[in-house]
Amino acid sequence: MSGAFAGCGTPVRRSLTGFRDVRRLKELGLTESLPTGYRLSPRGRAVLAHLETPGPDEV
């Protein structure tokens, strides 16, 4: 989830902002909690695959 931390300022702010980002993704059902950290849920993987697929105007 390092992308959630990109461009967020100081290390303290970065960790707080990243935590909020991960919580928001979890609320949307896109991540699953692990004993240590997070991973994409099946729904999150489907959304990511859709976002990575070029549209008809991008080919």
N, C-alpha and C positions, 0 to 999 in steps of 0.2 A: 504494500500500500504506500510505497514511497511517493507515488504521484500525488497523493493527498497532501503531502507536506511541501510541495514545490512553491517557492516564492512567498513564504509566509513569515519572513523576518527573523527575529532572534530565536535561539533554541527553545526557550521557554514558550514563547508564542507559537512556535512551530509545533510543539508537542500538544498544546491545548487546541490549536486549530485542527491538527490532524485527528485528535480524539473526537472533536465535534464532527469532522468529515466522516469518520468511520461510523459514528453513532447514526448519522443521517443515512448512510448507505445501509446500515442494519435495519433502520426503520422502514426502508424501501424494500427490504427482503433481498438485498444484493450481496450481503456478507453473512458469514456464520462465525460465531465466537468459538475459539479454541481455548484450551487451558492457558496457552501463552500465545496471544495474538488473534488474528482473524484470517479468513480465507473467503474467496468468492463462493457464493452459493450457486446451485445449478441455474437459478434465475439470473444471478449476476454474470455467470459465464455466457448465458444466452444473450444478455444485453450487450456485453463486450463484443461478442462475435458479430452481432448486428451492427454495432458502431464501427467495427473494423472492416466491414464489407463495403466496397465502393458503390456509390449510387450510379444510376445510368449516366448522369452528367459528369461523373468523375473518372470514367474509364478512358 
